[in-house]
Amino acid sequence: MSALAARHRPLLMDMAALAATFHPPLQIKSPDESLLACRPGQAGPAGPGRLLIVFNHYSRAGVPAWWTAIALGGALVQVGLTKPEPRWVMTDTLNYLGWLAPLSRWVLHRIAWTYNAFSMPPMPPSPQARQACASTVRCVIAFARQQRAARVCLAPEGRDSGDGSLIAPPAGAGRFILQLCRTGMTVLPAGVCEDGGAWHVRLGSTFTLSAPADLSTDERDGWAVRRVMGAIAALLPRRLRGAYQIFP
């Protein structure tokens, strides 16, 4: 109704309300005990600086990836990472809907506007969508540069694997993350999945990225992807690590 009425809404508030319906309750773990000790409304241990929250694009039959985002959003509220509220990068079209895909594009654009999210074409982008993809990337980077406490939530894979396991992000994802890190963003990895009938969110340790100067553009892209996806893989059960099984 807010989307139809052109009213903005806080996304985390709605995510937390949906996550509160999980049964069994949402399970949250983090190696940083101070993070789990936070309370909703507090700034959290990451401080006022820029923060990039990266997570896996988990889904399975009957459970679309937006439930993964809801679980993560509920966890962010529970640990107090709410102020400033992060902006999410979300797809702008559900291509698997076939002839209904154009309608999904209209709906998702309305949702993105309502929740102040960044609309990104489906990954990997088609030749026709590359310009729109580049435009969104520029918007996210500009936001990160302009806001001293910018927070962004991003699933680097950008698409479903089919069985919930990790897959390699599209070309350019690593360079995108490196550009965000150059604005001063710190990376917070998160692993989200269902296990034992419950939703689990594991928050890792924060880190920064700066690729070696002697690498080519493509090598920097791969270098960053391996480090980010490896950090996410380490937070997931082995059965979901997919292409990143080598990480502990």
Secondary structure, DSSP 8 states (H G I E B T S, - for coil): -TTTTT----HHHHHHHHHTT-SS--EEE-S-HHHHT--TTS--TTTTS-EEEEE----BTTB-THHHHHHHHHHHHHTTTTSS--EEEEES--GGGGGGHHHHHHHHHHHHHHHT-EEE--SS--GGGHHHHHHHHHHHHHHHHH-TT-EEEE-TT-S--SSS------TTHHHHHHHHHHTT-EEEEEEEEEETTEEEEEE---B-----TTS-HHHHHHHHHHHHHHHHHTTS-GGG-GGGTT--
